Amino acid sequence: MLKRLFATENDVSALVLRIFLAVVFFPHGAQKVLGWFGGRGLQATLDTFAVHMHIPPALAILAIAAEFLGPIGLVLGLLTRVAAFGIAFSMGVAIVLVHFKFGFFMNWFGKQAGEGFEYHLLVIAIGLALMIKGGGLWSIDRVLSKGDK
């Protein structure tokens, strides 16, 4: 099973997907954990998840870890499939709990009450592609999978 988890081709497209997803997603995790980029930090995020969204603390911690540690794993190409799954799952939950009621489109012109879920679908698609392809070129996963041969 570990062999399949790390297995990946020397694929530049997986490298591009994982780096761009990490760059786009790291600020979201850093907001939640470190309070960077206008975020409120870990305790305030946990409180929001528990009080306003009724998410159990253990699941909130998993979601926050996926959004903070996932991009770090993607940059390194370490446990790419796990990181991509965590981010994609987190976005699926965000659609269900928050964004679905606002419709498909983002709030480009400020004419709706919240953001739609089109961005989230793109993140899920990138996550699925990385779960299928693995880390690709310049990934620690690739180095680890070579040791299995």
Buried (B, 14 or more C-beta within 10 A) or exposed (E): EEEEBBBBBEBEEBBEBBBEBBEBBBBBBBBBBEBEEEBEBBEEBBEBBBEEBEBEEEEBBBBBBBBBBBBEBBBBBBBBBBBBBBBBBBBBBBBEEBBEEBBEBBEEEEEEEEBBBEBBBEBBEBBEBBBEBBBBBBBBBBBBBEEEE
